[in-house]
Amino acid sequence: MGTRFEVVIACVGSASHAAQMRAVGEEALALIGEWHDRLSTFDPGSLVSKINREGASLPVPVDDELFGLLAMCERIRVDSEGAFDVSVGSLMRAHGFRPGGTGEPTSERGVRGLTLGLSAQSVELRGGAEIDLGAIAKGAALDAAREILLDAGVESALIHGGGSTIVAIGAPPGADAWRVRLGDEPGAPSVRLRDQSVSYSSARPGGIEHVMDPRSGRPTRACEASACVGESALETDAWATVLFVRGERPMRMSERLTSAVRIDGVWALAGAACGRIELCTKETCP
């Protein structure tokens, strides 16, 4: 997934318990590695690369987890009114975000480009479409890693992928929540997380556009930054991208996210925020 993942587990106890928690953390990181091996568009041996190579010729069988992931992506595509779409791989490649980026992008996206076979649990591609899960791969991997920690009885931990998607379990010792700053610049807003996830999207230095708008077929941004807080890192990952592309909240935004805020013309979602963020509810936000 082209980024660094870290696991922090708060451990107050014996040396043997600390060693056990280290092993749990290493297991979580190993699982993230497995998700990378399945979802990466850069690794020719990944399952997604196999779908992109073979899916135009015949349906490619997939496992339960990937099929469920793609089904959720399709629901988010519908709810976002097309601002989120994982069948934009050829667009990403044509605009230089993926290897071999000089070909003509396909116009077949969404339901026209990607078909999920329910009976055979398979994926089929049409019209030159390709899958790119870059907008949700980190979130999906972090959700899986969180389950490893919870199953092991971890009550206080923080996991992140590249600092842009973060999962909090419980709170650090002596505090009621993890405090996470959104961005590296001085005075950046922060959110307080307890058993929640946050995802943050922002413009790259120099104003380089790096997020694809599936509706126009071109890189774009509608705001300087966006963030989402919710139960699922996969969903916060996806919806932070949606807000960055649209600049406004879709009517059918997931109920699994918390409340909506706006920062100086920048859309965000946060459950408990401070700094420059002014909170408002889903009902009162424009």
C-alpha positions as CSV (number, residue, x, y, z in Angstrom):
1,M,0.0,0.0,0.0
2,G,3.1,2.2,-0.3
3,T,3.1,3.5,3.3
4,R,4.3,2.8,6.8
5,F,2.0,1.0,9.3
6,E,2.6,1.2,13.1
7,V,0.9,-0.4,16.1
8,V,1.1,1.2,19.6
9,I,-0.2,-0.9,22.5
10,A,-0.4,0.6,25.9
11,C,0.8,-2.1,28.3
12,V,0.9,-1.7,32.1
13,G,1.9,-5.0,33.6
14,S,4.6,-7.7,33.8
15,A,7.4,-8.3,31.3
16,S,5.7,-11.4,30.2
17,H,2.5,-9.5,29.4
18,A,4.5,-6.9,27.5
19,A,6.1,-9.7,25.4
20,Q,2.6,-11.1,24.8
21,M,1.4,-7.7,23.6
22,R,4.4,-7.3,21.3
23,A,3.6,-10.7,19.7
24,V,0.0,-9.5,19.2
25,G,1.2,-6.3,17.6
26,E,3.5,-8.3,15.2
27,E,0.5,-10.5,14.3
28,A,-1.5,-7.5,13.4
29,L,1.2,-6.1,11.3
30,A,1.6,-9.5,9.5
31,L,-2.1,-9.4,8.7
32,I,-1.7,-5.9,7.2
33,G,1.0,-7.4,5.1
34,E,-1.4,-10.1,3.9
35,W,-4.0,-7.5,2.9
36,H,-1.3,-5.7,1.0
37,D,-0.5,-8.9,-0.9
38,R,-4.1,-9.2,-1.9
39,L,-5.1,-5.6,-2.6
40,S,-2.1,-3.9,-4.1
41,T,-2.3,-2.7,-7.7
42,F,1.5,-2.4,-7.7
43,D,2.2,-6.1,-6.9
44,P,1.7,-8.3,-10.0
45,G,1.1,-11.3,-7.7
46,S,-1.8,-9.7,-5.8
47,L,-5.4,-10.9,-6.2
48,V,-6.4,-7.4,-7.5
49,S,-3.7,-7.6,-10.2
50,K,-4.9,-11.0,-11.2
51,I,-8.5,-9.6,-11.6
52,N,-7.2,-6.7,-13.7
53,R,-5.2,-9.1,-15.9
54,E,-7.9,-11.8,-16.3
55,G,-11.2,-10.2,-15.4
56,A,-11.9,-9.0,-18.9
57,S,-11.7,-12.5,-20.3
58,L,-13.6,-14.5,-17.7
59,P,-15.0,-14.0,-14.2
60,V,-12.3,-14.3,-11.5
61,P,-13.4,-16.2,-8.3
62,V,-12.6,-14.3,-5.1
63,D,-12.7,-15.1,-1.4
64,D,-15.5,-14.0,1.0
65,E,-13.5,-11.0,2.4
66,L,-12.6,-9.4,-1.0
67,F,-16.1,-10.1,-2.4
68,G,-17.7,-8.4,0.7
69,L,-15.2,-5.5,0.4
70,L,-16.1,-4.9,-3.3
71,A,-19.8,-5.1,-2.5
72,M,-19.4,-2.4,0.2
73,C,-17.4,-0.3,-2.3
74,E,-20.3,-0.5,-4.7
75,R,-22.7,0.6,-2.0
76,I,-20.5,3.6,-1.3
77,R,-20.3,4.4,-5.0
78,V,-24.1,4.6,-5.1
79,D,-24.4,6.6,-1.9
80,S,-21.7,9.0,-2.9
81,E,-23.5,9.6,-6.3
82,G,-20.4,8.4,-8.2
83,A,-17.8,10.4,-6.3
84,F,-16.2,7.1,-5.1
85,D,-15.5,4.3,-7.6
86,V,-12.9,1.5,-7.4
87,S,-13.1,0.7,-11.1
88,V,-11.0,3.7,-12.0
89,G,-7.7,1.8,-12.3
90,S,-7.2,2.7,-16.0
91,L,-7.8,6.3,-15.2
92,M,-5.2,6.3,-12.5
93,R,-2.7,4.6,-14.9
94,A,-3.5,7.0,-17.7
95,H,-2.9,10.0,-15.5
96,G,0.5,8.7,-14.3
97,F,-0.5,7.5,-10.8
98,R,0.2,3.9,-11.6
99,P,2.9,2.1,-13.7
100,G,2.6,2.2,-17.5
101,G,0.6,5.4,-17.5
102,T,0.3,6.5,-21.1
103,G,-2.6,4.4,-22.3
104,E,-6.1,5.7,-23.0
105,P,-8.4,5.5,-20.0
106,T,-11.6,3.5,-20.2
107,S,-15.0,5.3,-20.0
108,E,-16.6,2.1,-18.5
109,R,-16.8,2.5,-14.8
110,G,-19.1,1.8,-11.9
111,V,-21.7,-0.9,-12.7
112,R,-20.8,-0.8,-16.4
113,G,-17.1,-1.6,-15.7
114,L,-17.3,-4.0,-12.7
115,T,-19.7,-6.9,-12.3
116,L,-20.0,-8.9,-9.1
117,G,-21.2,-12.5,-9.7
118,L,-23.3,-13.4,-6.7
119,S,-23.8,-17.1,-7.5
120,A,-20.1,-17.9,-8.4
121,Q,-18.7,-15.2,-6.0
122,S,-16.6,-13.7,-8.8
123,V,-15.5,-10.4,-10.4
124,E,-15.7,-9.5,-14.0
125,L,-14.4,-6.4,-15.8
126,R,-15.8,-4.8,-18.9
127,G,-14.8,-2.1,-21.4
128,G,-11.1,-1.9,-20.3
129,A,-12.0,-1.1,-16.6
130,E,-9.5,-1.9,-13.9
131,I,-9.8,-2.1,-10.1
132,D,-7.9,0.3,-7.9
133,L,-8.5,0.0,-4.1
134,G,-6.0,2.7,-3.1
135,A,-8.8,4.8,-1.5
136,I,-9.9,2.0,0.9
137,A,-7.0,-0.5,1.2
138,K,-5.5,1.1,4.3
139,G,-8.8,1.2,6.0
140,A,-9.7,-2.4,5.2
141,A,-6.3,-3.6,6.5
142,L,-6.6,-1.5,9.7
143,D,-10.1,-2.8,10.4
144,A,-8.7,-6.4,10.1
145,A,-5.7,-5.5,12.4
146,R,-8.1,-4.0,15.0
147,E,-9.9,-7.3,15.2
148,I,-6.7,-9.1,15.9
149,L,-6.0,-6.8,18.9
150,L,-9.5,-7.0,20.2
151,D,-9.6,-10.8,20.0
152,A,-6.4,-10.8,22.1
153,G,-8.0,-8.6,24.8
154,V,-6.1,-5.4,24.0
155,E,-7.9,-2.5,25.7
156,S,-5.7,0.5,24.7
157,A,-4.0,0.8,21.4
158,L,-3.5,3.0,18.3
159,I,-2.9,1.7,14.8
160,H,-2.2,3.9,11.8
161,G,-1.3,3.7,8.1
162,G,0.8,6.6,6.9
163,G,-0.7,8.9,9.5
164,S,-3.7,9.5,7.3
165,T,-6.0,6.7,8.6
166,I,-5.9,5.9,12.3
167,V,-7.7,3.4,14.5
168,A,-8.1,3.9,18.2
169,I,-8.9,1.2,20.8
170,G,-9.9,2.5,24.2
171,A,-7.8,5.4,25.5
172,P,-4.2,5.8,26.7
173,P,-3.5,5.2,30.4
174,G,-4.7,8.2,32.5
175,A,-6.7,9.8,29.6
176,D,-10.3,9.5,28.3
177,A,-9.4,9.4,24.6
178,W,-6.5,9.4,22.1
179,R,-5.8,12.8,20.7
180,V,-4.8,12.8,17.0
181,R,-3.7,15.8,15.0
182,L,-5.0,16.1,11.4
183,G,-1.9,17.0,9.4
184,D,1.7,18.0,10.2
185,E,1.4,21.8,10.0
186,P,1.5,23.9,13.2
187,G,-1.9,24.6,14.6
188,A,-3.6,21.7,12.7
189,P,-6.9,20.7,14.1
190,S,-7.1,17.5,16.1
191,V,-9.7,14.9,17.1
192,R,-10.3,12.9,20.2
193,L,-10.8,9.2,19.4
194,R,-12.0,6.4,21.6
195,D,-13.0,3.1,19.9
196,Q,-13.2,5.0,16.6
197,S,-11.3,5.6,13.3
198,V,-10.3,8.7,11.5
199,S,-9.2,9.3,7.9
200,Y,-7.7,12.5,6.6
201,S,-7.2,13.6,3.0
202,S,-5.4,16.8,2.0
203,A,-3.8,18.5,-1.0
204,R,-0.2,17.6,-1.7
205,P,2.5,20.3,-1.5
206,G,2.5,22.5,-4.5
207,G,-1.2,21.9,-5.2
208,I,-0.6,18.7,-7.1
209,E,-3.9,16.9,-7.7
210,H,-3.7,13.2,-6.7
211,V,-7.3,12.1,-6.2
212,M,-9.4,11.0,-9.1
213,D,-13.0,12.2,-9.6
214,P,-14.7,9.2,-11.3
215,R,-17.5,11.5,-12.6
216,S,-15.2,13.7,-14.7
217,G,-12.4,11.1,-15.3
218,R,-9.8,13.7,-14.1
219,P,-7.7,14.4,-10.9
220,T,-9.4,17.0,-8.8
221,R,-10.0,18.4,-5.4
222,A,-12.9,20.4,-4.1
223,C,-11.3,21.5,-0.8
224,E,-7.9,21.7,0.9
225,A,-8.6,18.9,3.3
226,S,-11.3,16.6,4.5
227,A,-11.6,14.1,7.4
228,C,-14.0,11.5,8.6
229,V,-14.5,9.8,12.0
230,G,-16.6,6.7,12.4
231,E,-16.7,3.0,13.4
232,S,-15.0,1.5,10.4
233,A,-11.6,2.6,9.0
234,L,-12.7,1.4,5.6
235,E,-15.7,3.7,5.6
236,T,-13.8,6.7,7.0
237,D,-11.1,6.1,4.3
238,A,-13.7,6.1,1.6
239,W,-15.8,9.0,2.8
240,A,-12.8,11.3,3.4
241,T,-12.0,10.8,-0.3
242,V,-15.7,11.5,-1.2
243,L,-15.6,14.8,0.7
244,F,-12.3,15.7,-0.9
245,V,-13.7,15.1,-4.4
246,R,-17.2,16.6,-3.8
247,G,-16.6,19.4,-1.4
248,E,-20.0,18.7,0.1
249,R,-21.8,16.0,2.0
250,P,-23.8,13.6,0.0
251,M,-27.4,13.1,1.2
252,R,-26.8,9.3,1.7
253,M,-23.6,9.5,3.7
254,S,-23.2,6.5,5.9
255,E,-24.9,6.5,9.3
256,R,-21.9,4.7,10.7
257,L,-20.1,8.0,10.5
258,T,-20.6,10.5,13.4
259,S,-21.2,14.2,12.9
260,A,-20.3,16.7,10.2
261,V,-18.2,19.8,10.5
262,R,-16.8,22.5,8.2
263,I,-13.3,24.1,8.5
264,D,-12.8,27.4,6.6
265,G,-14.7,26.0,3.6
266,V,-13.1,22.5,4.1
267,W,-15.5,19.7,4.8
268,A,-14.7,17.2,7.5
269,L,-16.4,14.6,9.7
270,A,-15.5,14.3,13.4
271,G,-17.1,12.9,16.5
272,A,-15.2,15.0,19.0
273,A,-13.0,17.7,17.7
274,C,-11.1,20.7,18.9
275,G,-8.7,23.3,17.5
276,R,-10.1,25.1,14.5
277,I,-13.0,22.7,14.1
278,E,-16.6,23.9,14.8
279,L,-19.0,21.0,15.4
280,C,-22.4,20.7,14.0
281,T,-24.8,17.8,13.5
282,K,-25.7,16.0,10.3
283,E,-29.1,17.7,10.4
284,T,-27.7,21.3,10.8
285,C,-24.8,21.1,8.5
286,P,-25.5,22.6,5.0
